Amino acid sequence: MSPEEFFEKFETFAVMPGAIDSLRYLIRQKAVSGGFSQGDTETWEIVAVDDLVQVQNGFAFKSSFFNEVQAGMPLIRIRDIAQQETQVYYSGEYREEFIVSKGDLLIGMDGNFNIHRWKGQDALLNQRVCRLLEPDPRIDTGFLFLAMQEHLDEIHRNTTFTTVKHISGKQIKAIEFALPPLAEQKRIVAKVDALMGWCDRLEALQAQRDTQHAALARAALARFAENPTPQTLQALFHDQFPINPNDLLPLAPPTSSFTV
């Protein structure tokens, strides 16, 4: 599919149930594979992450100094990297090299391998979270973000299933991807940002629509409970009023009604 066809059919794809995440994935995939490029992708340079950034692993802070009363410094664990605040603070001693600042790129190394920009205040980098530091002048951090998530997804898909999947700093450093010229990177990132913003708006509209439909479905259930007629029954199964089967259970007759 060409970029023109993609843009033309974007809204059709986006209104399908559960399609927003798939759209975001497709946008990232097309961005790093040249789908949004106006230049010759044959000139893109193949580079390794280790040649572009420093990969810093988090520190194994002692859990005996963990607390939930906000004493000391916020501590970034994997569950926190997409948030603005941490659940746990650390009240022990630490080295300044492990202080994360707003905007730093972080990668969760267990479970789902995701990259996020830190949104919160200064905090400490805990073990099993790594940070990408000192980007090479050849790379735009926005393009690095896109390329990393695409390849992290690929590693996750190809990792043998265990209770929890793991990735190492060595694996992250070894990731290779095609790097366009800096100006082209910036243009691609701007295009992706616009599309992701569109996805966000469509997702908000979907959530609003789903909320309205759920309210209508509850109203239809209430009408049927008060006045069980063929007409109110038909309203329960209207295509626009998706009903959770569990919501029907209170309306079901007791089991004793079916016994002799």
Secondary structure, DSSP 8 states (H G I E B T S, - for coil): --HHHHHHHHHHHHTSTT-HHHHHHHHHHHHHHTTT-SS-GGG-EEEEHHHH-EEEE-B---GGGEESS--SEEEE-GGGTTSSS-SEEE-S---GGGEE-TT-EEEE-BSS--EEE--SSSEEEBTTEEEEES--TT--HHHHHHHHHHHHHHHHHHS---SS-B--HHHHHH-EEEE--HHHHHHHHHHHHHHHHHHHHHHHHHHHHHHHHHHHHHHHHHHHHHS--HHHHHHHT-TTS---HHHHGGGS--GGGG--
